[in-house]
Amino acid sequence: MKNFTWGHGIILALGSFIVFILSMLFLFPNGQKNSEMVTDKYYEEELEYQSVIDAKKRADTIKEKPAFSQNAEGIRMTFPKNINNTNADIKFVLNRSDDQNLDVKRSEKLDANQSFLIPSKVLVKGNYTLRLMWTTNKTDYRLDYDVIWK
């Protein structure tokens, strides 16, 4: 039997490293979890993102912001009473990062209480990002909320 030399150690180390890398490639394939882009028109929307940044900055300057609450009926978005949103164009998108088939996208009108309801029948338990966009007097606003629907 031969003696174990440093040359044998180098070959053993390189062989172990190659086996480790190959096992990482084949045992843990990339993309096993369903991860999708937030939107199909990613690049087109990226070019228009400066308007989103401006709308978020304008919304941050508002003292009383729209708020959401959850109950068995769904998610209720309520706008402050002191802001006149009767002629506002309101849109929202509920994004699910794990499955875009569960996304909810709609336009809404405010009721007499300055609010609207996202019904529970369109929601599935999990994490959402609520992107609220509205236009009042030709000025765009946008707020993003993290929502956990239980």
N, CA, C and O atoms as a GROMACS GRO file, in nm:
protein
  600
    1MET      N    1   0.085  -0.118   0.000
    1MET     CA    2   0.000   0.000   0.000
    1MET      C    3   0.089   0.124   0.000
    1MET      O    4   0.189   0.129   0.071
    2LYS      N    5   0.051   0.221  -0.079
    2LYS     CA    6   0.129   0.345  -0.091
    2LYS      C    7   0.102   0.436   0.028
    2LYS      O    8  -0.001   0.426   0.094
    3ASN      N    9   0.196   0.523   0.053
    3ASN     CA   10   0.178   0.625   0.157
    3ASN      C   11   0.092   0.738   0.101
    3ASN      O   12   0.096   0.766  -0.019
    4PHE      N   13   0.015   0.802   0.189
    4PHE     CA   14  -0.070   0.916   0.151
    4PHE      C   15   0.017   1.040   0.143
    4PHE      O   16   0.077   1.080   0.244
    5THR      N   17   0.026   1.104   0.025
    5THR     CA   18   0.111   1.221   0.006
    5THR      C   19   0.025   1.344  -0.017
    5THR      O   20  -0.097   1.334  -0.029
    6TRP      N   21   0.090   1.461  -0.024
    6TRP     CA   22   0.017   1.586  -0.048
    6TRP      C   23  -0.049   1.586  -0.186
    6TRP      O   24  -0.152   1.650  -0.202
    7GLY      N   25   0.006   1.518  -0.283
    7GLY     CA   26  -0.055   1.506  -0.415
    7GLY      C   27  -0.188   1.433  -0.408
    7GLY      O   28  -0.285   1.471  -0.475
    8HIS      N   29  -0.192   1.328  -0.326
    8HIS     CA   30  -0.318   1.256  -0.307
    8HIS      C   31  -0.422   1.347  -0.239
    8HIS      O   32  -0.540   1.342  -0.272
    9GLY      N   33  -0.376   1.429  -0.145
    9GLY     CA   34  -0.466   1.521  -0.075
    9GLY      C   35  -0.527   1.624  -0.169
    9GLY      O   36  -0.645   1.655  -0.158
   10ILE      N   37  -0.447   1.676  -0.262
   10ILE     CA   38  -0.499   1.775  -0.360
   10ILE      C   39  -0.602   1.709  -0.450
   10ILE      O   40  -0.708   1.768  -0.476
   11ILE      N   41  -0.574   1.590  -0.497
   11ILE     CA   42  -0.669   1.520  -0.585
   11ILE      C   43  -0.798   1.488  -0.509
   11ILE      O   44  -0.907   1.502  -0.563
   12LEU      N   45  -0.783   1.444  -0.384
   12LEU     CA   46  -0.901   1.415  -0.302
   12LEU      C   47  -0.983   1.542  -0.279
   12LEU      O   48  -1.106   1.537  -0.286
   13ALA      N   49  -0.919   1.656  -0.250
   13ALA     CA   50  -0.989   1.782  -0.228
   13ALA      C   51  -1.060   1.829  -0.355
   13ALA      O   52  -1.176   1.870  -0.348
   14LEU      N   53  -0.993   1.823  -0.470
   14LEU     CA   54  -1.056   1.864  -0.596
   14LEU      C   55  -1.173   1.772  -0.631
   14LEU      O   56  -1.278   1.819  -0.674
   15GLY      N   57  -1.154   1.643  -0.612
   15GLY     CA   58  -1.264   1.549  -0.639
   15GLY      C   59  -1.384   1.575  -0.549
   15GLY      O   60  -1.498   1.571  -0.595
   16SER      N   61  -1.358   1.601  -0.421
   16SER     CA   62  -1.468   1.633  -0.328
   16SER      C   63  -1.539   1.760  -0.368
   16SER      O   64  -1.662   1.768  -0.361
   17PHE      N   65  -1.464   1.861  -0.410
   17PHE     CA   66  -1.523   1.987  -0.453
   17PHE      C   67  -1.611   1.967  -0.577
   17PHE      O   68  -1.720   2.023  -0.584
   18ILE      N   69  -1.564   1.890  -0.673
   18ILE     CA   70  -1.642   1.864  -0.796
   18ILE      C   71  -1.770   1.789  -0.761
   18ILE      O   72  -1.876   1.821  -0.815
   19VAL      N   73  -1.763   1.690  -0.673
   19VAL     CA   74  -1.882   1.616  -0.632
   19VAL      C   75  -1.981   1.710  -0.561
   19VAL      O   76  -2.101   1.700  -0.584
   20PHE      N   77  -1.931   1.799  -0.477
   20PHE     CA   78  -2.017   1.895  -0.407
   20PHE      C   79  -2.090   1.987  -0.506
   20PHE      O   80  -2.211   2.008  -0.494
   21ILE      N   81  -2.016   2.041  -0.601
   21ILE     CA   82  -2.078   2.131  -0.700
   21ILE      C   83  -2.182   2.057  -0.783
   21ILE      O   84  -2.291   2.110  -0.805
   22LEU      N   85  -2.151   1.939  -0.829
   22LEU     CA   86  -2.247   1.862  -0.908
   22LEU      C   87  -2.370   1.824  -0.826
   22LEU      O   88  -2.482   1.824  -0.878
   23SER      N   89  -2.352   1.793  -0.699
   23SER     CA   90  -2.469   1.761  -0.617
   23SER      C   91  -2.556   1.885  -0.598
   23SER      O   92  -2.678   1.872  -0.593
   24MET      N   93  -2.496   2.003  -0.587
   24MET     CA   94  -2.576   2.125  -0.575
   24MET      C   95  -2.655   2.151  -0.702
   24MET      O   96  -2.768   2.199  -0.697
   25LEU      N   97  -2.596   2.120  -0.817
   25LEU     CA   98  -2.665   2.142  -0.944
   25LEU      C   99  -2.782   2.048  -0.963
   25LEU      O  100  -2.888   2.088  -1.012
   26PHE      N  101  -2.765   1.922  -0.925
   26PHE     CA  102  -2.867   1.823  -0.955
   26PHE      C  103  -2.964   1.796  -0.841
   26PHE      O  104  -3.080   1.762  -0.867
   27LEU      N  105  -2.922   1.811  -0.717
   27LEU     CA  106  -3.011   1.785  -0.606
   27LEU      C  107  -3.099   1.905  -0.571
   27LEU      O  108  -3.211   1.887  -0.522
   28PHE      N  109  -3.050   2.025  -0.595
   28PHE     CA  110  -3.126   2.146  -0.564
   28PHE      C  111  -3.144   2.229  -0.690
   28PHE      O  112  -3.079   2.332  -0.706
   29PRO      N  113  -3.232   2.186  -0.778
   29PRO     CA  114  -3.248   2.261  -0.904
   29PRO      C  115  -3.306   2.399  -0.878
   29PRO      O  116  -3.388   2.420  -0.788
   30ASN      N  117  -3.260   2.493  -0.957
   30ASN     CA  118  -3.304   2.631  -0.946
   30ASN      C  119  -3.447   2.644  -0.998
   30ASN      O  120  -3.484   2.576  -1.094
   31GLY      N  121  -3.526   2.729  -0.936
   31GLY     CA  122  -3.662   2.753  -0.984
   31GLY      C  123  -3.761   2.650  -0.936
   31GLY      O  124  -3.869   2.637  -0.994
   32GLN      N  125  -3.729   2.577  -0.830
   32GLN     CA  126  -3.822   2.479  -0.778
   32GLN      C  127  -3.947   2.546  -0.723
   32GLN      O  128  -4.058   2.495  -0.739
   33LYS      N  129  -3.928   2.661  -0.659
   33LYS     CA  130  -4.041   2.737  -0.607
   33LYS      C  131  -4.097   2.824  -0.718
   33LYS      O  132  -4.023   2.872  -0.804
   34ASN      N  133  -4.226   2.845  -0.716
   34ASN     CA  134  -4.292   2.926  -0.817
   34ASN      C  135  -4.263   3.073  -0.791
   34ASN      O  136  -4.326   3.134  -0.705
   35SER      N  137  -4.170   3.130  -0.865
   35SER     CA  138  -4.140   3.272  -0.852
   35SER      C  139  -4.159   3.335  -0.989
   35SER      O  140  -4.099   3.293  -1.088
   36GLU      N  141  -4.243   3.437  -0.993
   36GLU     CA  142  -4.279   3.498  -1.120
   36GLU      C  143  -4.249   3.646  -1.114
   36GLU      O  144  -4.239   3.705  -1.006
   37MET      N  145  -4.236   3.706  -1.232
   37MET     CA  146  -4.220   3.851  -1.237
   37MET      C  147  -4.354   3.913  -1.195
   37MET      O  148  -4.460   3.853  -1.214
   38VAL      N  149  -4.348   4.030  -1.138
   38VAL     CA  150  -4.468   4.095  -1.090
   38VAL      C  151  -4.562   4.129  -1.206
   38VAL      O  152  -4.684   4.126  -1.190
   39THR      N  153  -4.506   4.161  -1.319
   39THR     CA  154  -4.587   4.198  -1.433
   39THR      C  155  -4.526   4.143  -1.562
   39THR      O  156  -4.406   4.121  -1.569
   40ASP      N  157  -4.609   4.120  -1.661
   40ASP     CA  158  -4.561   4.072  -1.790
   40ASP      C  159  -4.496   4.185  -1.871
   40ASP      O  160  -4.411   4.160  -1.957
   41LYS      N  161  -4.537   4.308  -1.844
   41LYS     CA  162  -4.485   4.424  -1.918
   41LYS      C  163  -4.379   4.495  -1.835
   41LYS      O  164  -4.381   4.617  -1.821
   42TYR      N  165  -4.287   4.419  -1.780
   42TYR     CA  166  -4.188   4.471  -1.687
   42TYR      C  167  -4.106   4.584  -1.748
   42TYR      O  168  -4.091   4.689  -1.686
   43TYR      N  169  -4.052   4.565  -1.867
   43TYR     CA  170  -3.961   4.664  -1.924
   43TYR      C  171  -4.033   4.792  -1.965
   43TYR      O  172  -3.978   4.901  -1.951
   44GLU      N  173  -4.156   4.779  -2.015
   44GLU     CA  174  -4.232   4.898  -2.052
   44GLU      C  175  -4.264   4.981  -1.927
   44GLU      O  176  -4.255   5.104  -1.928
   45GLU      N  177  -4.301   4.910  -1.818
   45GLU     CA  178  -4.335   4.981  -1.695
   45GLU      C  179  -4.211   5.040  -1.628
   45GLU      O  180  -4.220   5.142  -1.561
   46GLU      N  181  -4.098   4.978  -1.646
   46GLU     CA  182  -3.974   5.030  -1.590
   46GLU      C  183  -3.941   5.167  -1.649
   46GLU      O  184  -3.890   5.255  -1.579
   47LEU      N  185  -3.969   5.185  -1.777
   47LEU     CA  186  -3.941   5.313  -1.842
   47LEU      C  187  -4.031   5.424  -1.790
   47LEU      O  188  -3.993   5.541  -1.792
   48GLU      N  189  -4.151   5.389  -1.744
   48GLU     CA  190  -4.246   5.487  -1.694
   48GLU      C  191  -4.240   5.502  -1.542
   48GLU      O  192  -4.328   5.564  -1.482
   49TYR      N  193  -4.139   5.446  -1.480
   49TYR     CA  194  -4.136   5.439  -1.334
   49TYR      C  195  -4.117   5.575  -1.266
   49TYR      O  196  -4.154   5.590  -1.150
   50GLN      N  197  -4.061   5.672  -1.335
   50GLN     CA  198  -4.044   5.804  -1.274
   50GLN      C  199  -4.179   5.864  -1.234
   50GLN      O  200  -4.188   5.931  -1.132
   51SER      N  201  -4.284   5.840  -1.312
   51SER     CA  202  -4.417   5.889  -1.276
   51SER      C  203  -4.467   5.821  -1.149
   51SER      O  204  -4.539   5.882  -1.070
   52VAL      N  205  -4.431   5.694  -1.129
   52VAL     CA  206  -4.469   5.622  -1.006
   52VAL      C  207  -4.395   5.683  -0.886
   52VAL      O  208  -4.455   5.702  -0.780
   53ILE      N  209  -4.268   5.713  -0.903
   53ILE     CA  210  -4.191   5.775  -0.795
   53ILE      C  211  -4.252   5.910  -0.757
   53ILE      O  212  -4.265   5.941  -0.638
   54ASP      N  213  -4.288   5.990  -0.857
   54ASP     CA  214  -4.350   6.120  -0.830
   54ASP      C  215  -4.484   6.104  -0.757
   54ASP      O  216  -4.512   6.178  -0.664
   55ALA      N  217  -4.565   6.007  -0.800
   55ALA     CA  218  -4.695   5.984  -0.736
   55ALA      C  219  -4.678   5.939  -0.591
   55ALA      O  220  -4.755   5.980  -0.504
   56LYS      N  221  -4.577   5.857  -0.564
   56LYS     CA  222  -4.551   5.814  -0.426
   56LYS      C  223  -4.506   5.930  -0.339
   56LYS      O  224  -4.546   5.941  -0.223
   57LYS      N  225  -4.422   6.018  -0.395
   57LYS     CA  226  -4.376   6.135  -0.319
   57LYS      C  227  -4.493   6.227  -0.285
   57LYS      O  228  -4.501   6.279  -0.174
   58ARG      N  229  -4.584   6.248  -0.381
   58ARG     CA  230  -4.702   6.332  -0.354
   58ARG      C  231  -4.789   6.269  -0.246
   58ARG      O  232  -4.841   6.339  -0.159
   59ALA      N  233  -4.806   6.137  -0.251
   59ALA     CA  234  -4.889   6.069  -0.151
   59ALA      C  235  -4.825   6.076  -0.013
   59ALA      O  236  -4.895   6.081   0.088
   60ASP      N  237  -4.692   6.076  -0.008
   60ASP     CA  238  -4.625   6.086   0.122
   60ASP      C  239  -4.645   6.221   0.187
   60ASP      O  240  -4.634   6.232   0.310
   61THR      N  241  -4.674   6.325   0.109
   61THR     CA  242  -4.693   6.459   0.166
   61THR      C  243  -4.834   6.478   0.223
   61THR      O  244  -4.858   6.577   0.294
   62ILE      N  245  -4.926   6.387   0.195
   62ILE     CA  246  -5.062   6.398   0.248
   62ILE      C  247  -5.059   6.368   0.398
   62ILE      O  248  -4.998   6.270   0.441
   63LYS      N  249  -5.125   6.453   0.476
   63LYS     CA  250  -5.125   6.434   0.622
   63LYS      C  251  -5.207   6.312   0.661
   63LYS      O  252  -5.160   6.227   0.737
   64GLU      N  253  -5.330   6.302   0.610
   64GLU     CA  254  -5.414   6.186   0.638
   64GLU      C  255  -5.420   6.100   0.512
   64GLU      O  256  -5.467   6.144   0.407
   65LYS      N  257  -5.371   5.980   0.525
   65LYS     CA  258  -5.364   5.890   0.409
   65LYS      C  259  -5.480   5.791   0.412
   65LYS      O  260  -5.535   5.763   0.518
   66PRO      N  261  -5.517   5.738   0.296
   66PRO     CA  262  -5.616   5.631   0.295
   66PRO      C  263  -5.566   5.512   0.378
   66PRO      O  264  -5.448   5.481   0.379
   67ALA      N  265  -5.658   5.449   0.447
   67ALA     CA  266  -5.623   5.337   0.535
   67ALA      C  267  -5.706   5.216   0.498
   67ALA      O  268  -5.815   5.228   0.442
   68PHE      N  269  -5.655   5.098   0.531
   68PHE     CA  270  -5.732   4.977   0.504
   68PHE      C  271  -5.762   4.905   0.634
   68PHE      O  272  -5.687   4.914   0.732
   69SER      N  273  -5.873   4.833   0.634
   69SER     CA  274  -5.909   4.748   0.747
   69SER      C  275  -5.961   4.617   0.690
   69SER      O  276  -6.009   4.611   0.577
   70GLN      N  277  -5.951   4.512   0.771
   70GLN     CA  278  -5.994   4.380   0.727
   70GLN      C  279  -6.102   4.326   0.819
   70GLN      O  280  -6.098   4.343   0.940
   71ASN      N  281  -6.199   4.260   0.757
   71ASN     CA  282  -6.300   4.186   0.834
   71ASN      C  283  -6.347   4.070   0.747
   71ASN      O  284  -6.289   4.044   0.642
   72ALA      N  285  -6.451   4.002   0.789
   72ALA     CA  286  -6.498   3.883   0.716
   72ALA      C  287  -6.548   3.918   0.575
   72ALA      O  288  -6.545   3.833   0.486
   73GLU      N  289  -6.594   4.042   0.555
   73GLU     CA  290  -6.643   4.083   0.423
   73GLU      C  291  -6.531   4.100   0.323
   73GLU      O  292  -6.550   4.076   0.204
   74GLY      N  293  -6.413   4.143   0.370
   74GLY     CA  294  -6.301   4.167   0.281
   74GLY      C  295  -6.211   4.277   0.334
   74GLY      O  296  -6.202   4.299   0.455
   75ILE      N  297  -6.147   4.346   0.243
   75ILE     CA  298  -6.057   4.455   0.278
   75ILE      C  299  -6.125   4.586   0.239
   75ILE      O  300  -6.161   4.606   0.123
   76ARG      N  301  -6.142   4.675   0.336
   76ARG     CA  302  -6.206   4.805   0.310
   76ARG      C  303  -6.101   4.914   0.309
   76ARG      O  304  -6.027   4.932   0.406
   77MET      N  305  -6.095   4.987   0.198
   77MET     CA  306  -6.008   5.105   0.185
   77MET      C  307  -6.092   5.228   0.215
   77MET      O  308  -6.197   5.248   0.154
   78THR      N  309  -6.048   5.309   0.309
   78THR     CA  310  -6.121   5.428   0.349
   78THR      C  311  -6.033   5.551   0.328
   78THR      O  312  -5.920   5.558   0.377
   79PHE      N  313  -6.086   5.646   0.254
   79PHE     CA  314  -6.017   5.772   0.229
   79PHE      C  315  -6.057   5.873   0.337
   79PHE      O  316  -6.169   5.867   0.387
   80PRO      N  317  -5.968   5.965   0.372
   80PRO     CA  318  -6.002   6.066   0.472
   80PRO      C  319  -6.119   6.153   0.427
   80PRO      O  320  -6.135   6.181   0.308
   81LYS      N  321  -6.200   6.195   0.523
   81LYS     CA  322  -6.319   6.276   0.492
   81LYS      C  323  -6.283   6.416   0.442
   81LYS      O  324  -6.358   6.476   0.366
   82ASN      N  325  -6.166   6.468   0.485
   82ASN     CA  326  -6.132   6.606   0.449
   82ASN      C  327  -6.074   6.617   0.308
   82ASN      O  328  -6.049   6.728   0.262
   83ILE      N  329  -6.053   6.508   0.240
   83ILE     CA  330  -6.004   6.512   0.103
   83ILE      C  331  -6.123   6.488   0.010
   83ILE      O  332  -6.196   6.390   0.026
   84ASN      N  333  -6.142   6.576  -0.086
   84ASN     CA  334  -6.253   6.562  -0.179
   84ASN      C  335  -6.212   6.465  -0.291
   84ASN      O  336  -6.139   6.501  -0.383
   85ASN      N  337  -6.260   6.343  -0.281
   85ASN     CA  338  -6.229   6.241  -0.380
   85ASN      C  339  -6.353   6.196  -0.457
   85ASN      O  340  -6.357   6.084  -0.509
   86THR      N  341  -6.454   6.282  -0.464
   86THR     CA  342  -6.578   6.243  -0.531
   86THR      C  343  -6.557   6.220  -0.680
   86THR      O  344  -6.623   6.136  -0.740
   87ASN      N  345  -6.465   6.295  -0.741
   87ASN     CA  346  -6.440   6.277  -0.884
   87ASN      C  347  -6.309   6.202  -0.909
   87ASN      O  348  -6.255   6.206  -1.019
   88ALA      N  349  -6.258   6.134  -0.807
   88ALA     CA  350  -6.129   6.066  -0.819
   88ALA      C  351  -6.142   5.939  -0.903
   88ALA      O  352  -6.242   5.869  -0.898
   89ASP      N  353  -6.037   5.914  -0.978
   89ASP     CA  354  -6.024   5.790  -1.053
   89ASP      C  355  -5.936   5.697  -0.969
   89ASP      O  356  -5.816   5.721  -0.956
   90ILE      N  357  -5.995   5.593  -0.912
   90ILE     CA  358  -5.925   5.507  -0.816
   90ILE      C  359  -5.905   5.369  -0.877
   90ILE      O  360  -5.998   5.308  -0.929
   91LYS      N  361  -5.781   5.321  -0.868
   91LYS     CA  362  -5.746   5.187  -0.914
   91LYS      C  363  -5.664   5.121  -0.806
   91LYS      O  364  -5.594   5.187  -0.730
   92PHE      N  365  -5.673   4.988  -0.801
   92PHE     CA  366  -5.585   4.916  -0.710
   92PHE      C  367  -5.544   4.785  -0.774
   92PHE      O  368  -5.612   4.731  -0.861
   93VAL      N  369  -5.430   4.737  -0.729
   93VAL     CA  370  -5.380   4.606  -0.770
   93VAL      C  371  -5.335   4.534  -0.644
   93VAL      O  372  -5.256   4.588  -0.566
   94LEU      N  373  -5.385   4.414  -0.625
   94LEU     CA  374  -5.337   4.328  -0.518
   94LEU      C  375  -5.246   4.224  -0.583
   94LEU      O  376  -5.294   4.137  -0.655
   95ASN      N  377  -5.116   4.235  -0.558
   95ASN     CA  378  -5.019   4.143  -0.618
   95ASN      C  379  -4.983   4.032  -0.522
   95ASN      O  380  -4.958   4.056  -0.404
   96ARG      N  381  -4.982   3.909  -0.575
   96ARG     CA  382  -4.927   3.795  -0.500
   96ARG      C  383  -4.794   3.760  -0.563
   96ARG      O  384  -4.788   3.732  -0.683
   97SER      N  385  -4.688   3.761  -0.485
   97SER     CA  386  -4.556   3.732  -0.541
   97SER      C  387  -4.540   3.584  -0.574
   97SER      O  388  -4.455   3.550  -0.656
   98ASP      N  389  -4.618   3.497  -0.512
   98ASP     CA  390  -4.602   3.355  -0.536
   98ASP      C  391  -4.688   3.301  -0.650
   98ASP      O  392  -4.659   3.193  -0.701
   99ASP      N  393  -4.793   3.372  -0.691
   99ASP     CA  394  -4.879   3.323  -0.798
   99ASP      C  395  -4.957   3.440  -0.859
   99ASP      O  396  -5.048   3.495  -0.797
  100GLN      N  397  -4.920   3.476  -0.981
  100GLN     CA  398  -4.986   3.592  -1.044
  100GLN      C  399  -5.131   3.563  -1.081
  100GLN      O  400  -5.206   3.656  -1.110
  101ASN      N  401  -5.172   3.436  -1.081
  101ASN     CA  402  -5.312   3.403  -1.110
  101ASN      C  403  -5.403   3.448  -0.996
  101ASN      O  404  -5.525   3.456  -1.015
  102LEU      N  405  -5.347   3.478  -0.879
  102LEU     CA  406  -5.427   3.523  -0.766
  102LEU      C  407  -5.429   3.675  -0.754
  102LEU      O  408  -5.486   3.728  -0.658
  103ASP      N  409  -5.367   3.747  -0.849
  103ASP     CA  410  -5.368   3.893  -0.847
  103ASP      C  411  -5.510   3.945  -0.868
  103ASP      O  412  -5.589   3.883  -0.939
  104VAL      N  413  -5.540   4.059  -0.808
  104VAL     CA  414  -5.670   4.125  -0.824
  104VAL      C  415  -5.642   4.266  -0.872
  104VAL      O  416  -5.562   4.338  -0.812
  105LYS      N  417  -5.708   4.307  -0.981
  105LYS     CA  418  -5.685   4.440  -1.039
  105LYS      C  419  -5.821   4.499  -1.077
  105LYS      O  420  -5.898   4.438  -1.152
  106ARG      N  421  -5.851   4.618  -1.023
  106ARG     CA  422  -5.982   4.680  -1.050
  106ARG      C  423  -5.976   4.831  -1.042
  106ARG      O  424  -5.881   4.890  -0.989
  107SER      N  425  -6.079   4.893  -1.096
  107SER     CA  426  -6.106   5.035  -1.077
  107SER      C  427  -6.228   5.045  -0.986
  107SER      O  428  -6.318   4.962  -0.993
  108GLU      N  429  -6.230   5.146  -0.901
  108GLU     CA  430  -6.336   5.158  -0.803
  108GLU      C  431  -6.388   5.301  -0.795
  108GLU      O  432  -6.320   5.395  -0.834
  109LYS      N  433  -6.509   5.315  -0.743
  109LYS     CA  434  -6.568   5.444  -0.707
  109LYS      C  435  -6.594   5.442  -0.557
  109LYS      O  436  -6.627   5.337  -0.500
  110LEU      N  437  -6.580   5.557  -0.493
  110LEU     CA  438  -6.602   5.565  -0.350
  110LEU      C  439  -6.750   5.570  -0.318
  110LEU      O  440  -6.829   5.629  -0.393
  111ASP      N  441  -6.789   5.507  -0.208
  111ASP     CA  442  -6.928   5.512  -0.163
  111ASP      C  443  -6.947   5.638  -0.077
  111ASP      O  444  -6.860   5.724  -0.072
  112ALA      N  445  -7.061   5.648  -0.011
  112ALA     CA  446  -7.092   5.767   0.070
  112ALA      C  447  -6.997   5.785   0.187
  112ALA      O  448  -6.981   5.896   0.237
  113ASN      N  449  -6.933   5.678   0.231
  113ASN     CA  450  -6.840   5.685   0.344
  113ASN      C  451  -6.695   5.707   0.300
  113ASN      O  452  -6.602   5.686   0.378
  114GLN      N  453  -6.677   5.748   0.173
  114GLN     CA  454  -6.542   5.768   0.118
  114GLN      C  455  -6.460   5.639   0.123
  114GLN      O  456  -6.341   5.643   0.153
  115SER      N  457  -6.524   5.525   0.093
  115SER     CA  458  -6.453   5.398   0.100
  115SER      C  459  -6.500   5.305  -0.011
  115SER      O  460  -6.600   5.332  -0.079
  116PHE      N  461  -6.428   5.195  -0.028
  116PHE     CA  462  -6.470   5.088  -0.116
  116PHE      C  463  -6.423   4.956  -0.057
  116PHE      O  464  -6.331   4.953   0.026
  117LEU      N  465  -6.485   4.846  -0.100
  117LEU     CA  466  -6.459   4.714  -0.044
  117LEU      C  467  -6.398   4.622  -0.150
  117LEU      O  468  -6.447   4.616  -0.263
  118ILE      N  469  -6.293   4.552  -0.111
  118ILE     CA  470  -6.240   4.444  -0.192
  118ILE      C  471  -6.298   4.317  -0.130
  118ILE      O  472  -6.258   4.279  -0.020
  119PRO      N  473  -6.392   4.251  -0.198
  119PRO     CA  474  -6.465   4.140  -0.133
  119PRO      C  475  -6.375   4.020  -0.104
  119PRO      O  476  -6.280   3.991  -0.176
  120SER      N  477  -6.409   3.950   0.004
  120SER     CA  478  -6.329   3.835   0.047
  120SER      C  479  -6.334   3.720  -0.053
  120SER      O  480  -6.245   3.635  -0.053
  121LYS      N  481  -6.436   3.716  -0.138
  121LYS     CA  482  -6.448   3.604  -0.233
  121LYS      C  483  -6.339   3.607  -0.341
  121LYS      O  484  -6.313   3.505  -0.404
  122VAL      N  485  -6.274   3.722  -0.362
  122VAL     CA  486  -6.166   3.729  -0.461
  122VAL      C  487  -6.028   3.712  -0.397
  122VAL      O  488  -5.926   3.716  -0.465
  123LEU      N  489  -6.026   3.694  -0.265
  123LEU     CA  490  -5.900   3.683  -0.192
  123LEU      C  491  -5.872   3.540  -0.149
  123LEU      O  492  -5.964   3.464  -0.117
  124VAL      N  493  -5.745   3.504  -0.148
  124VAL     CA  494  -5.700   3.374  -0.101
  124VAL      C  495  -5.601   3.400   0.012
  124VAL      O  496  -5.524   3.496   0.005
  125LYS      N  497  -5.602   3.317   0.115
  125LYS     CA  498  -5.511   3.336   0.228
  125LYS      C  499  -5.367   3.350   0.180
  125LYS      O  500  -5.320   3.274   0.095
  126GLY      N  501  -5.299   3.451   0.236
  126GLY     CA  502  -5.159   3.471   0.199
  126GLY      C  503  -5.120   3.617   0.203
  126GLY      O  504  -5.195   3.702   0.249
  127ASN      N  505  -5.000   3.644   0.153
  127ASN     CA  506  -4.944   3.779   0.153
  127ASN      C  507  -4.970   3.848   0.020
  127ASN      O  508  -4.952   3.790  -0.086
  128TYR      N  509  -5.013   3.973   0.029
  128TYR     CA  510  -5.038   4.055  -0.088
  128TYR      C  511  -4.962   4.187  -0.073
  128TYR      O  512  -4.928   4.229   0.037
  129THR      N  513  -4.935   4.250  -0.186
  129THR     CA  514  -4.893   4.389  -0.188
  129THR      C  515  -5.007   4.467  -0.253
  129THR      O  516  -5.040   4.444  -0.370
  130LEU      N  517  -5.066   4.558  -0.177
  130LEU     CA  518  -5.177   4.640  -0.227
  130LEU      C  519  -5.119   4.769  -0.281
  130LEU      O  520  -5.060   4.847  -0.207
  131ARG      N  521  -5.136   4.791  -0.411
  131ARG     CA  522  -5.089   4.913  -0.475
  131ARG      C  523  -5.213   4.998  -0.507
  131ARG      O  524  -5.291   4.966  -0.597
  132LEU      N  525  -5.230   5.105  -0.431
  132LEU     CA  526  -5.345   5.194  -0.446
  132LEU      C  527  -5.302   5.316  -0.525
  132LEU      O  528  -5.210   5.388  -0.486
  133MET      N  529  -5.370   5.339  -0.638
  133MET     CA  530  -5.340   5.454  -0.724
  133MET      C  531  -5.469   5.534  -0.743
  133MET      O  532  -5.574   5.478  -0.770
  134TRP      N  533  -5.458   5.665  -0.728
  134TRP     CA  534  -5.575   5.748  -0.755
  134TRP      C  535  -5.532   5.880  -0.815
  134TRP      O  536  -5.420   5.928  -0.793
  135THR      N  537  -5.624   5.938  -0.891
  135THR     CA  538  -5.601   6.066  -0.957
  135THR      C  539  -5.711   6.162  -0.914
  135THR      O  540  -5.830   6.134  -0.930
  136THR      N  541  -5.669   6.274  -0.858
  136THR     CA  542  -5.763   6.379  -0.818
  136THR      C  543  -5.714   6.509  -0.878
  136THR      O  544  -5.598   6.546  -0.860
  137ASN      N  545  -5.802   6.579  -0.950
  137ASN     CA  546  -5.769   6.706  -1.015
  137ASN      C  547  -5.642   6.692  -1.101
  137ASN      O  548  -5.552   6.776  -1.094
  138LYS      N  549  -5.637   6.589  -1.180
  138LYS     CA  550  -5.527   6.559  -1.273
  138LYS      C  551  -5.391   6.540  -1.203
  138LYS      O  552  -5.286   6.558  -1.265
  139THR      N  553  -5.395   6.505  -1.075
  139THR     CA  554  -5.273   6.477  -0.999
  139THR      C  555  -5.276   6.332  -0.954
  139THR      O  556  -5.373   6.287  -0.893
  140ASP      N  557  -5.168   6.259  -0.983
  140ASP     CA  558  -5.160   6.117  -0.950
  140ASP      C  559  -5.100   6.098  -0.811
  140ASP      O  560  -5.010   6.170  -0.769
  141TYR      N  561  -5.154   5.997  -0.742
  141TYR     CA  562  -5.103   5.957  -0.611
  141TYR      C  563  -5.092   5.804  -0.609
  141TYR      O  564  -5.165   5.734  -0.679
  142ARG      N  565  -4.998   5.755  -0.528
  142ARG     CA  566  -4.985   5.610  -0.515
  142ARG      C  567  -4.931   5.575  -0.378
  142ARG      O  568  -4.836   5.637  -0.329
  143LEU      N  569  -4.993   5.475  -0.316
  143LEU     CA  570  -4.947   5.420  -0.189
  143LEU      C  571  -4.941   5.269  -0.202
  143LEU      O  572  -5.025   5.208  -0.268
  144ASP      N  573  -4.841   5.209  -0.138
  144ASP     CA  574  -4.827   5.064  -0.136
  144ASP      C  575  -4.841   5.015   0.008
  144ASP      O  576  -4.784   5.074   0.100
  145TYR      N  577  -4.917   4.908   0.026
  145TYR     CA  578  -4.938   4.849   0.157
  145TYR      C  579  -4.905   4.700   0.150
  145TYR      O  580  -4.931   4.635   0.048
  146ASP      N  581  -4.849   4.646   0.257
  146ASP     CA  582  -4.833   4.502   0.270
  146ASP      C  583  -4.953   4.450   0.344
  146ASP      O  584  -4.985   4.497   0.453
  147VAL      N  585  -5.022   4.351   0.285
  147VAL     CA  586  -5.146   4.298   0.341
  147VAL      C  587  -5.131   4.148   0.360
  147VAL      O  588  -5.087   4.077   0.270
  148ILE      N  589  -5.168   4.101   0.478
  148ILE     CA  590  -5.172   3.956   0.502
  148ILE      C  591  -5.319   3.920   0.519
  148ILE      O  592  -5.382   3.959   0.617
  149TRP      N  593  -5.373   3.846   0.424
  149TRP     CA  594  -5.513   3.803   0.431
  149TRP      C  595  -5.517   3.666   0.497
  149TRP      O  596  -5.453   3.571   0.451
  150LYS      N  597  -5.595   3.657   0.606
  150LYS     CA  598  -5.601   3.532   0.683
  150LYS      C  599  -5.734   3.463   0.667
  150LYS      O  600  -5.757   3.357   0.724
   0.00000   0.00000   0.00000
